[in-house]
Amino acid sequence: MTIKTAEALLNELIRSVRPPSGCPMQITELKPATSDLPNWAASVRDLPRDAHVRYESAVIELRRQNLVVDWEGVPESPDGERRIIVDTVSSPRHW
């Protein structure tokens, strides 16, 4: 099984959710205590109801398929504790 990059995971989440323009979506690195926990968490702000339903469904499915993502190439946050990748959808993509 190939491990997906954090960037690829975020892109897949955006394609699944189809958020409105200006909506930032992010994936944050987690340091799991055990190997059966994910090494990432998704977050988003202020989604319309239909997009929120898609978001919840997409996160569940992405977690099922990608418990661990590859964070190589994503710079560490200023606090050095975790890495964060963000994409603010500037215009609706071809959903």
C-alpha positions as CSV (number, residue, x, y, z in Angstrom):
1,M,0.0,0.0,0.0
2,T,1.3,3.5,-0.9
3,I,1.2,6.2,1.7
4,K,-0.4,9.3,0.5
5,T,1.3,12.7,1.0
6,A,-0.4,15.3,3.2
7,E,-0.8,17.5,0.1
8,A,-2.5,14.7,-1.9
9,L,-4.8,14.0,1.1
10,L,-5.8,17.7,1.4
11,N,-6.5,17.9,-2.4
12,E,-8.7,14.8,-2.1
13,L,-10.5,16.2,0.8
14,I,-11.1,19.5,-1.1
15,R,-12.4,17.5,-4.2
16,S,-14.8,15.5,-1.9
17,V,-16.1,18.5,0.1
18,R,-16.3,21.1,-2.7
19,P,-16.1,24.0,-0.3
20,P,-17.1,27.5,-1.3
21,S,-14.6,30.1,-2.4
22,G,-12.5,31.6,0.4
23,C,-13.0,28.5,2.7
24,P,-9.6,27.5,4.2
25,M,-9.2,23.7,4.8
26,Q,-6.2,22.3,6.6
27,I,-4.6,19.1,7.6
28,T,-2.5,19.1,10.8
29,E,0.1,16.6,11.8
30,L,-0.6,14.6,14.9
31,K,1.9,12.6,17.0
32,P,-0.1,9.5,17.7
33,A,0.6,7.6,20.9
34,T,0.0,4.3,19.2
35,S,0.2,3.0,15.6
36,D,-3.5,2.4,15.4
37,L,-4.2,6.2,15.6
38,P,-4.0,8.6,12.7
39,N,-1.1,11.0,12.3
40,W,-3.3,13.7,10.9
41,A,-6.4,15.8,11.6
42,A,-8.5,17.8,9.3
43,S,-10.2,21.1,10.1
44,V,-12.3,23.6,8.3
45,R,-14.3,26.8,9.2
46,D,-17.8,27.9,8.4
47,L,-19.1,25.5,5.8
48,P,-22.7,25.5,4.5
49,R,-24.7,22.5,5.7
50,D,-24.4,20.5,2.5
51,A,-20.6,21.0,2.4
52,H,-20.4,20.1,6.1
53,V,-22.1,16.8,5.5
54,R,-19.7,16.0,2.7
55,Y,-16.8,17.1,4.9
56,E,-17.7,14.7,7.7
57,S,-18.3,11.9,5.3
58,A,-15.0,12.5,3.5
59,V,-12.9,12.7,6.7
60,I,-14.3,9.4,7.9
61,E,-13.5,7.7,4.6
62,L,-10.1,9.3,4.3
63,R,-9.2,8.2,7.8
64,R,-10.4,4.7,7.0
65,Q,-8.2,4.6,3.9
66,N,-5.2,6.7,5.1
67,L,-4.5,6.4,8.8
68,V,-1.0,7.6,8.2
69,V,0.1,10.3,5.7
70,D,3.6,11.3,4.5
71,W,4.5,14.7,5.9
72,E,7.8,15.0,4.0
73,G,8.1,18.3,2.2
74,V,5.7,20.1,4.5
75,P,7.6,22.7,6.7
76,E,7.2,22.5,10.4
77,S,5.2,25.1,12.2
78,P,7.0,27.9,14.0
79,D,6.6,26.1,17.3
80,G,8.2,23.0,15.8
81,E,5.5,20.8,17.3
82,R,3.6,19.9,14.1
83,R,3.3,20.5,10.4
84,I,0.2,22.1,8.9
85,I,-0.9,22.3,5.3
86,V,-3.6,24.8,4.3
87,D,-5.4,25.5,1.1
88,T,-7.9,28.4,0.9
89,V,-10.1,27.7,-2.0
90,S,-9.9,30.9,-4.1
91,S,-12.5,29.9,-6.6
92,P,-14.8,26.9,-7.0
93,R,-12.8,24.2,-8.9
94,H,-14.5,22.1,-11.4
95,W,-16.5,20.0,-9.0
